[in-house]
């Protein structure tokens, strides 16, 4: 553990990655921003708390406390878009999900600044994640890398209408065995919840980079609509966002997520 990188080791064949729950912004970066609140708006709020059962299942967890606005550890480090032709955010985002500028005029990160952030935070995060994959591959024939995410239910710039509760991504079947995807889909088939596989979100860079089924590493991403565990206001302001984590609202979703993680472990041990 460092002041920003937190790794908790377990011996089960499962790694749960939290790349977007961080809200820390170094002072030099914050000084260049239009609004520190706006820069934190698109965090995956409370997701590491939502999945706090993972360690009890024996999973390894990895989390960065650094805000995705500083650098997004789930983007291609080359800067290439994961979704060509569609709206998305960059390795070092310059806009919010809604397209609002994050930086003051002339203060957006240049190539040298992006490289500094990549060396300071992106690379250590993935060195740690790769080390845990290698450690667990030494213990198990198969390992699952599970990417834990959430997003607002409505983001018109990114997708139409209300996002399903559960959004499963395996890059159109490339990053994991069909049996793992089927197990996740089965766990999500619960009355009151909606689910889609490889819809708007097919899996980010981490899922696509680590998912090598032929080598025993199976990666899958879960993007949750936040309404499953917290209130979602009609309009977002510094006064009402983020809302608090709601344990009662979260309970049904947590039950599904527990089943998913247990199923991932069962798959890897089969």
C-alpha positions in Angstrom: 0.0 0.0 0.0 1.1 3.5 -0.8 -0.6 6.8 -0.1 -2.6 6.3 -3.4 -2.2 2.7 -4.4 -4.0 0.1 -2.3 -3.5 -3.6 -2.9 -5.1 -6.2 -0.6 -3.9 -9.7 -1.4 -6.1 -12.9 -1.3 -5.4 -16.4 -2.5 -8.6 -17.0 -4.5 -8.2 -16.9 -8.3 -10.0 -13.5 -8.5 -8.7 -9.9 -8.8 -11.2 -7.0 -8.4 -9.9 -3.8 -9.8 -11.3 -0.3 -8.8 -9.7 2.1 -11.3 -12.3 5.0 -10.9 -13.2 5.3 -7.3 -10.4 7.7 -6.4 -11.0 11.4 -5.8 -7.5 12.6 -4.9 -6.2 15.4 -7.1 -2.7 16.8 -6.5 -2.6 20.6 -5.8 -0.7 21.4 -9.0 -3.4 19.6 -11.1 -6.2 21.1 -9.1 -4.9 24.6 -9.7 -5.4 24.1 -13.5 -9.0 22.9 -13.2 -12.1 24.9 -13.8 -13.8 23.3 -10.8 -12.5 20.6 -8.4 -16.1 19.5 -7.9 -16.6 19.1 -11.6 -13.4 17.1 -11.8 -14.7 14.6 -9.3 -18.3 14.4 -10.6 -17.7 11.4 -12.8 -16.0 9.2 -10.2 -17.3 5.7 -9.6 -18.8 6.8 -6.3 -18.7 4.2 -3.4 -18.0 1.3 -5.7 -15.2 -0.1 -3.5 -17.7 0.0 -0.6 -20.3 -1.7 -2.7 -17.9 -4.6 -3.3 -16.4 -4.8 0.2 -17.5 -8.4 0.4 -14.7 -9.3 -2.1 -11.9 -9.6 0.4 -14.1 -12.0 2.5 -14.4 -14.2 -0.5 -10.6 -14.4 -0.7 -10.3 -12.0 -3.7 -7.4 -9.7 -4.3 -8.4 -6.0 -4.7 -6.5 -3.1 -6.2 -7.6 0.5 -6.0 -6.1 3.9 -6.9 -7.1 6.8 -4.8 -6.1 9.2 -7.7 -9.0 10.8 -9.5 -9.6 9.6 -13.1 -9.4 13.3 -14.1 -5.7 13.2 -13.2 -5.2 10.1 -15.3 -7.6 7.3 -16.2 -5.8 3.9 -15.6 -8.5 2.2 -17.7 -7.6 4.0 -20.9 -5.1 2.9 -23.6 -1.8 4.5 -22.5 -1.0 5.4 -26.1 -4.0 7.7 -26.1 -5.9 5.6 -28.7 -9.7 5.6 -28.3 -11.4 2.5 -27.0 -14.5 3.4 -28.9 -13.6 5.0 -32.2 -16.3 7.3 -33.5 -18.1 7.5 -30.2 -17.9 10.1 -27.5 -15.5 9.1 -24.7 -12.9 10.6 -22.4 -9.1 10.5 -22.8 -6.2 9.1 -20.9 -6.0 12.5 -19.1 -9.6 13.7 -19.6 -10.1 17.3 -20.7 -14.0 17.2 -20.5 -16.6 15.6 -18.2 -18.9 12.9 -19.5 -21.3 15.7 -20.4 -18.7 17.4 -22.5 -18.0 20.3 -20.1 -14.3 21.5 -20.1 -12.3 20.5 -17.0 -9.4 22.8 -17.5 -8.9 26.6 -17.5 -8.0 28.1 -20.9 -4.5 27.0 -21.9 -4.0 24.8 -18.9 -4.9 21.3 -20.3 -2.1 18.8 -20.0 0.4 18.7 -22.8 2.3 15.7 -24.0 5.0 16.1 -21.3 2.5 16.4 -18.5 0.6 13.4 -19.8 3.8 11.4 -19.8 4.6 12.6 -16.2 1.2 11.4 -15.0 1.5 8.1 -16.9 4.8 7.4 -15.3 3.7 8.5 -11.9 0.4 6.7 -11.6 -0.7 4.7 -14.6 2.4 2.6 -14.9 2.7 1.7 -11.1 -1.0 0.7 -11.1 -0.6 -1.7 -13.9 2.7 -3.0 -12.6 1.0 -3.9 -9.4 -2.0 -5.4 -11.2 0.3 -7.5 -13.5 2.2 -8.7 -10.5 -1.0 -9.9 -8.8 -2.0 -11.7 -12.0 1.4 -13.5 -12.1 1.2 -14.4 -8.4 -2.2 -15.9 -8.7 -1.4 -17.7 -12.0 1.3 -19.4 -9.9 -1.3 -20.7 -7.6 -4.2 -21.5 -10.0 -4.7 -22.8 -13.5 -7.1 -19.9 -14.3 -7.4 -16.4 -12.9 -10.3 -13.8 -13.3 -9.7 -10.1 -13.5 -12.9 -8.3 -12.7 -13.2 -4.6 -13.5 -15.7 -2.9 -11.1 -17.3 0.3 -12.4 -20.4 2.5 -12.1 -21.9 5.5 -13.9 -24.9 7.7 -13.8 -28.0 6.2 -15.3 -28.4 9.0 -17.8 -25.5 10.5 -19.7 -27.0 11.6 -23.1 -23.6 12.4 -24.6 -22.5 8.8 -24.1 -25.8 6.7 -24.5 -29.5 7.1 -25.0 -32.1 6.7 -22.3 -31.6 4.8 -19.0 -28.6 2.5 -18.8 -29.4 -1.1 -17.7 -28.5 -1.9 -14.1 -25.8 -4.4 -15.1 -23.6 -3.8 -18.1 -21.3 -6.7 -18.8 -18.3 -6.3 -21.1 -15.9 -8.9 -22.5 -15.0 -7.1 -25.8 -17.4 -9.2 -27.8 -16.2 -12.5 -26.4 -12.5 -11.9 -26.7 -11.4 -11.4 -23.1 -12.9 -14.4 -21.2 -14.3 -17.9 -21.7 -18.0 -18.0 -22.6 -18.6 -20.0 -19.4 -17.5 -17.1 -17.3 -19.7 -14.6 -19.2 -22.7 -17.0 -18.9 -22.2 -17.3 -15.1 -22.2 -13.5 -14.7 -25.2 -13.2 -16.9 -27.1 -15.9 -15.0 -26.3 -14.1 -11.7 -27.8 -10.8 -13.1 -31.0 -12.5 -14.2 -32.9 -11.2 -11.2 -36.4 -9.7 -11.2 -36.3 -6.0 -10.9 -32.9 -5.6 -12.6 -32.0 -5.1 -16.2 -28.9 -6.4 -17.9 -27.0 -6.2 -21.2 -23.8 -7.7 -22.5 -21.4 -5.8 -24.8 -23.8 -2.9 -25.1 -22.5 0.6 -24.8 -19.7 -0.7 -22.6 -17.7 -3.6 -23.9 -14.8 -3.4 -21.5 -12.0 -0.8 -21.1 -8.3 -1.1 -21.6 -7.7 -3.2 -18.5 -10.2 -5.8 -19.6 -8.9 -5.8 -23.2 -5.2 -5.9 -22.1 -5.3 -8.6 -19.5 -8.0 -10.8 -20.9 -6.1 -13.7 -22.5 -8.2 -16.8 -22.1 -5.7 -19.0 -24.0 -3.2 -18.1 -21.3 -5.5 -18.7 -18.4 -6.4 -15.1 -17.6 -10.0 -14.2 -18.1 -11.1 -10.5 -17.8 -14.6 -9.1 -17.6 -16.0 -5.6 -16.8 -19.1 -4.7 -14.9 -20.5 -1.2 -15.3 -23.4 -0.5 -12.9 -26.0 2.1 -13.1 -25.6 4.0 -9.9 -29.3 4.1 -9.1 -28.9 0.6 -7.8 -27.1 1.8 -4.6 -27.5 5.5 -4.2 -29.9 8.3 -4.9 -29.6 10.0 -8.3 -30.8 13.6 -8.5 -32.5 15.0 -11.6 -29.8 17.6 -11.8 -26.3 17.5 -10.4 -24.9 20.4 -8.3 -22.2 20.8 -5.7 -24.9 20.9 -3.1 -26.5 17.5 -3.9 -23.7 15.4 -5.5 -22.4 12.9 -4.6 -25.3 11.6 -2.6 -24.6 9.1 0.3 -24.1 5.4 -0.1 -27.5 3.8 0.7 -27.0 0.4 2.3 -30.7 -0.5 2.1 -30.9 0.3 -1.6 -27.6 -1.4 -2.2 -28.6 -4.7 -0.5 -30.3 -6.4 -3.6 -27.5 -5.3 -5.9 -24.8 -6.5 -3.4 -26.5 -9.9 -3.3 -26.2 -10.2 -7.1 -22.6 -8.9 -7.0 -21.7 -11.5 -4.3 -23.1 -14.2 -6.5 -21.1 -12.9 -9.4 -17.8 -12.9 -7.6 -18.4 -16.3 -6.1 -19.3 -17.6 -9.5 -16.1 -16.1 -11.0 -14.1 -18.0 -8.3 -16.0 -21.2 -9.0 -15.3 -20.8 -12.7 -11.6 -20.3 -12.2 -11.4 -23.3 -9.9 -13.3 -25.6 -12.2 
